[in-house]
C-alpha cells in the first residue's frame, strides 16, 4: 500500500505555526509523510486565522484553488482547522461542500481519530467541540513547519481579556495554563532535537499560571532558562495590564532572555483604550516602558496598533502618533480596524470610513518606518551576535562592501534580521545553522541588516550579561 502524504498551509500567528507542527507530528505517527506542495498531498490541511478579515478571505481563496486540485485527483481530501474552523464550523462546508473535514482549535488532539474516520470512508466530518482542561498532545516534536533552530512552545491556551475588537476568546476559549513541568520537558526535547532558541507563546503570557495557582511567568522563565544547551528565550504576547514587577526584574537577571519585548499598546488615546477594554491607560504604558529600559537599556520594544477603531477622531489618532514618537518603538505591526463578527466593537459607532483608515495607516507607517530605519542605521559599524537560522534568501547577491557572497540569515537578540556573508579568510571559521556568530554590520535597510562574519575576538553589542 503506497505511503499517504499530507500538506499543511498555515495562515496567521505563531501559535498557528506551533499547532501546525503538532498536526504534522500526529500525522507522521500515523504513517503519513509531509510534502511541500499541495498537488502531491493525499490530505491538504488549511490551518486558519480569524483575527483579521483579510486572513479569513485568504482561507476561501485557497480553498477554491484546492477544489481545482481535488477535481483532478478525486482521492484527495481537504481539511480546515484553526480559528476560522472553530468559529464557522459547518458553515465552511455549506460554502465549500468539497471540504471533507472541519476541526476546531480544541479538536486538534482528536485529529488522528478524525483522519482515521476519513480513511475508513466516513465524511464529511465537522468537530468544533470543546475539551476538558488544557490540551496536551504527547509524542515527538519534530520540526516540520518551524525552523529547527528556533522553536515555538505554547505555554497557555485561550484568553480571558475580551478586548472588544477580538475574536480570540471565542475562537480559542477561556484561558488555561499548561503545567510548568511539561513545558520544561518539551523545551528539553526541542533542545535535544537541535533548538537553540525557544519562543514561549500565549495570548497573554503575563497571566500564566494565575488561575491554576501554578508558578508565575517570571518563575517559568527561570525554569526554562535552566535548560542546558538553550541559548535564547523569547515570549509573546505580553498584555500591558499584567506586566508585573517580577517580569521586569527578569530582564535584569536572566541572561538568556532576549533583548526584546512585544508589548501591544493598540492606541495612544485613553478614550479609545477604554472603548477597546484594554484596562490600562497611556501613562501606565509609558511608565512600563521606562521601567523596562531602566533594567535593560538596550531592550527593543515592538508593539501592535489598530488604526480607525470605531469612534476614533483625528485627535485620538494624533495621540497615537505622539505616543509612537515618545516611546520610540523599534517596530510596529499596524493594521486598520475591521469588524469581526460576534465582537462588541461590531456594534460600536461611528464607524471610520475606509479612506480615512487608509490615510491614517499610511501616515503611521511612514512615521514608524523612518524611526526603524534610523535605529537600524545606528548599528552600522557595530558587531552583534546573530543566531544562524539558515541560508539567506539574498544568497545570489554580493556584499557591496566586502564582495563576498551573502550566505546566511539569522536574528540578533533584539529580533533584528541580519543577512551576512562568510569571509574566505581562514581567521573566521565557517558558520553553521545553530551557531551564535559575531557579525559586523555593514549596511542597514528598513526591514533587515547586512553584515560580514567577524572574528570571534570582537566584542558583542547587545549580548552582554546582565546583573543579577
Secondary structure, DSSP 8 states (H G I E B T S, - for coil): ----EEEEEE-S-HHHHHHHHHHHHHHHHTT-EE-SSGGG-SEEEEEE--SSHHHHHHHHHHHHHHHHHHHH-TT-EEEEEEHHHHHHTHHHHHH-TT--EEE-GGGGGGHHHHHHHHHTT---EEE----SSS----S----SSS-TTEEEEE-EE--S---TT--HHHHH-S-EE--HHHHHHHHHHHHHTT-SEEEEE-TTGGGTTTTTT---HHHHHHHHHTSTT--EEEEE---GGG--HHHHHHHHH-TTB-SEEE---B-S-HHHHHHHT----HHHHHHHHHHHHHH-TT-EEEEEEEES-TT--HHHHHHHHHHHHHHT-SEEEEEE----TTSGGGG-SS---HHHHHHHHHHHHHHHHHHHHHHHHTTTT-EEEEEEEEE-TTTTSB-TTT--BEEEEEE-TT--EEEEE--S-TTS----TT-EEEEEEEEE-SS-EEEEE--TTS--BS------
